[in-house]
Amino acid sequence: MKTPLAAPFPASRFRRLRQTPALRDLVRETTLSTGDFIWPVFVRDGTGVEEPIASMPGVIRRSVDKIVEAAREAHALGIPAVCLFPYTDPALKTEDCAEAWNPENLSNRATRAIKDAVPDIAVMTDVALDPYNINGHDGFVEDGYVVNDRTVEALVKQALSQARAGSDIIGPSDMMDGRIGALRQALEGAGHQNVTLLSYAAKYASAFYGPFRDAVGASGALKGDKKTYQMDPANSDEAMRLIARDLSEGADMVMVKPGMPYLDICRRAKDTFGVPTYAYQVSGEYAMIAGAAERGWIDGEKAMLESLTAFRRAGCDGILTYFAPAAARILNG
């Protein structure tokens, strides 16, 4: 769309529309609301546990009972969904990753508990093997290489386990080829036609994931890197091809991850496909803002809201963000 020509100065004074809060509100192009958020939360074993994560100021791991309390808080604030990430006991991490589809694993227990207590909130679950893999990778490792097809078979078992537990939104974050089609076919075949797939369609091999790996206990386990299956940060056209493929295989929504370093990808995705498009404001992005605010280097609230508005301006329909409850409290007044 071409920018319309403005009358020459002084007939045109752009500052006229900036001089009062009322005028700024009237002409604001982008809005941010609590309904735009999915809140990622970390679940761990125990009862009554709230465990701080050093690399993510203000973020904690919660036991299942405390996760239920967090879901109640989110619902009261108008946040429509929470996304579960398990901190798995290292003793349960294995080469075969069987804990990933255990009906009684942390993610499934937390899903059932939330749906029992707060049925109106949507629960999103993560499909990838890294929380359960002794190698710290999203897929099976054979001779030092993360294999694709065998991993997809395991992801199908994991997703079906999550759907049976009551997950509303399944988020495949593994970046294996063909997994969306396999997951959609399996869910349809098992009677889970209404389970939504939010595909991590354009997930980059980023340096911004470090604090997250601390939060789920995957940092020490990871051997090597994830560059053979996550995207090269230099690529943009490839992201469009990946999104097109995942939509053709049955994805309902798509995600770009990380967020702020890839706002151009968010905009391209929304303009190209016009489908529900999300971004994940990942742990490193959160930690930079929260850490700088903690030290008094920036105004944390203003930086938080500015960063979240940037996602909406770039075309995102919603944002996965650890700031969700703090931002919602401000937006709710």
Secondary structure, DSSP 8 states (H G I E B T S, - for coil): --------TTT--GGGGGSSHHHHHHH------GGGEEEEEEE-SSSS-EEE-TTSTT-EEE-HHHHHHHHHHHHHHT--EEEEEE---GGG-BSS-GGGG-TTSHHHHHHHHHHHH-TTSEEEEEE-STTTBTT--SS-EETTEE-SHHHHHHHHHHHHHHHHHT-SEEEE-S--TTHHHHHHHHHHHTT-TT-EEEEEEEEB--GGGHHHHHHTT-TTT--S-STTTSB-TT-SHHHHHHHHHHHHHT-SEEEEESSGGGHHHHHHHHHHH-S-EEEEE-HHHHHHHHHHHHTTSS-HHHHHHHHHHHHHHTT-SEEEETTHHHHHHHHT-
